[in-house]
């Protein structure tokens, strides 16, 4: 069995909605009269025409990339969220195309590089990239997220892989049902991992959203809508954020760590990131397009400004409410105060 169960699956579904049912449209005015947006572009990296902010370390730094071909080839970069100081250009691993997928407050970045054999996981710390160990014969492995302690989670073929910071040079694979394919989407500071599992069923492949605790025990994160399936995209401070899909509709779900639903909003909504206060960045479908939104407790509370595109990472929103993204092909942050 080979199915796509990673964060890319949810992203592809959102793209399909945007190109089909919901064509792109301009943003509406902010929904909160008390909220005034400020967009701050981050310092440019000389020699590059485009720069993108994807996510944050949940605090004072933004990660992303710079490019001259709209992302076909890119160089990872870290900025200060307050735009102070020069960007930190991380460069590439082994001189190969490299993507950074997450960053923690200690300055540890994780991701992967690509070559003719596949994708290979790396960790960036102390000024250089280090290869992460992989199962024998694995040639398609991505590091996806890193927590405050430096524990790293990723996907190795059809398995979820964890590299514990306390045991350098080691890894473990999380348990999953026999014959299934699992894919990681995130890890929190307690070592809880979120991801998806694809299982064969009489109706075809059934996709389940799951959470694994630090001991490897998992619980299903159920969709709310009948016949839907869900993909968790972000985990922070005891909450798991996901998007559920059913037919041509989508919805936002927030679960607690037991899998109980805290709130749900749908149809025609989707999610990207959640911060420690439960503030969510995502989108709302309207008759002529998609509108970016901020949500809390099942309600839309603000609308990011026209021309600003929020980062797609599950860490795009800091715990202080700063949103990382892109404005006019330049990395930027937006705040609403």
Secondary structure as UniProt FT lines:
FT   HELIX           7..19
FT   TURN            20..21
FT   TURN            33..34
FT   STRAND          37..41
FT   TURN            46..47
FT   STRAND          50..56
FT   STRAND          61..67
FT   TURN            70..71
FT   STRAND          75..80
FT   TURN            81..82
FT   STRAND          88..91
FT   TURN            94..95
FT   STRAND          98..103
FT   TURN            105..106
FT   STRAND          109..115
FT   TURN            116..117
FT   STRAND          118..125
FT   TURN            126..127
FT   STRAND          128..131
FT   TURN            136..137
FT   STRAND          140..146
FT   TURN            148..149
FT   STRAND          152..156
FT   TURN            157..158
FT   STRAND          159..163
FT   TURN            165..166
FT   TURN            168..169
FT   STRAND          172..173
FT   TURN            178..179
FT   STRAND          181..187
FT   TURN            189..190
FT   STRAND          193..201
FT   TURN            202..203
FT   STRAND          204..212
FT   TURN            214..215
FT   STRAND          218..221
FT   TURN            226..227
FT   STRAND          229..236
FT   TURN            237..238
FT   STRAND          239..246
FT   TURN            247..248
FT   STRAND          249..256
FT   TURN            257..258
FT   STRAND          261..266
FT   STRAND          269..274
FT   TURN            276..277
FT   STRAND          280..286
FT   TURN            287..288
FT   STRAND          289..296
FT   TURN            297..298
FT   STRAND          299..302
FT   TURN            306..307
FT   STRAND          308..310
FT   TURN            314..315
FT   TURN            319..320
FT   STRAND          323..327
FT   TURN            328..329
FT   STRAND          330..336
//
